[in-house]
Amino acid sequence: MTKDFKPYYAVIFTSTQNINMEGYSEMATKMEDLAKKQNGYLGMDSARNEVGITVSYWESLEAIKNWKQQTEHLEAQQKGRQDWYSWYNVRICKVEREYEFNK
């Protein structure tokens, strides 16, 4: 049986970090907690090695726009450009289908 599926959006944030990451962990936790309170937020996955990848999931492009313009998030973005990231890339994708394996 196929479950109902409503398309949603994924924001893929890929980055490399600078050497000095003071305060980064605390800010990342704060931003995740704040994102969870935003209308349209669906979830998040993250992995970090030489390259970090965080994918956040949203109900709509409007929800993504509202998150990008959220005051504390704007401050974190500025801090990231000034202090933490040597490079980043943001991709916004529409998820049309998904499936998973769980043993």
C-alpha positions as CSV (number, residue, x, y, z in Angstrom):
1,M,0.0,0.0,0.0
2,T,1.3,3.5,-0.9
3,K,1.1,6.2,1.7
4,D,-0.1,9.6,0.7
5,F,2.9,11.9,-0.1
6,K,2.8,15.6,-0.3
7,P,5.8,17.2,-2.0
8,Y,8.0,19.5,0.2
9,Y,11.2,21.4,0.0
10,A,14.8,20.7,1.1
11,V,17.4,23.4,1.8
12,I,20.8,21.8,1.4
13,F,23.6,23.8,3.1
14,T,27.1,22.5,2.2
15,S,30.1,24.2,3.8
16,T,33.8,24.1,4.7
17,Q,34.8,25.6,8.0
18,N,37.7,27.8,9.2
19,I,40.1,26.8,11.8
20,N,38.6,28.9,14.6
21,M,35.1,27.6,15.4
22,E,34.6,29.2,18.8
23,G,30.9,29.5,19.5
24,Y,29.8,27.5,16.5
25,S,28.4,24.5,18.3
26,E,26.3,26.6,20.6
27,M,25.0,28.7,17.6
28,A,24.2,25.5,15.6
29,T,22.2,24.1,18.5
30,K,20.4,27.4,19.0
31,M,19.5,27.7,15.2
32,E,18.2,24.1,15.2
33,D,16.0,24.8,18.2
34,L,14.8,28.0,16.6
35,A,14.1,26.4,13.3
36,K,11.9,23.8,15.0
37,K,9.6,26.6,16.1
38,Q,9.1,28.1,12.6
39,N,5.9,27.6,10.7
40,G,6.4,25.0,7.9
41,Y,9.5,23.4,9.5
42,L,9.5,19.6,8.9
43,G,12.9,18.4,10.1
44,M,16.7,18.3,9.7
45,D,19.6,16.0,8.9
46,S,23.3,16.9,9.4
47,A,26.8,15.4,8.9
48,R,30.2,17.0,9.3
49,N,33.7,16.0,8.3
50,E,35.9,17.9,6.0
51,V,32.7,19.2,4.4
52,G,29.6,19.8,6.4
53,I,26.1,19.1,5.0
54,T,22.9,20.2,6.7
55,V,19.6,19.5,5.0
56,S,16.5,21.2,6.5
57,Y,13.0,20.3,5.3
58,W,10.1,22.8,4.8
59,E,6.5,22.7,3.7
60,S,6.8,25.6,1.3
61,L,9.1,28.2,-0.4
62,E,7.4,30.8,1.8
63,A,8.4,29.0,5.0
64,I,12.0,28.9,3.7
65,K,11.9,32.6,2.9
66,N,10.5,33.4,6.4
67,W,13.3,31.3,8.0
68,K,16.0,33.0,6.0
69,Q,14.7,36.4,7.1
70,Q,14.3,35.5,10.8
71,T,16.3,38.0,12.9
72,E,18.4,35.6,14.9
73,H,19.0,33.5,11.9
74,L,20.2,36.6,10.0
75,E,22.7,37.3,12.8
76,A,23.9,33.7,12.7
77,Q,24.4,33.9,8.9
78,Q,26.5,37.1,9.3
79,K,28.6,35.4,12.0
80,G,29.1,32.4,9.8
81,R,30.4,34.5,6.9
82,Q,32.7,36.6,9.2
83,D,34.1,33.8,11.4
84,W,33.2,30.2,10.7
85,Y,32.9,29.4,7.0
86,S,35.6,29.5,4.4
87,W,33.0,28.5,1.8
88,Y,29.3,27.5,1.6
89,N,26.7,26.7,-1.0
90,V,22.9,26.6,-0.5
91,R,20.6,24.6,-2.8
92,I,16.8,24.6,-2.5
93,C,15.1,21.6,-4.0
94,K,11.5,20.3,-4.3
95,V,11.2,16.7,-3.0
96,E,8.8,14.9,-5.2
97,R,9.2,11.4,-3.8
98,E,11.0,9.6,-0.9
99,Y,11.6,6.1,0.4
100,E,13.7,4.5,3.1
101,F,15.1,1.3,4.3
102,N,15.0,0.4,8.0
103,K,16.2,-2.9,9.3
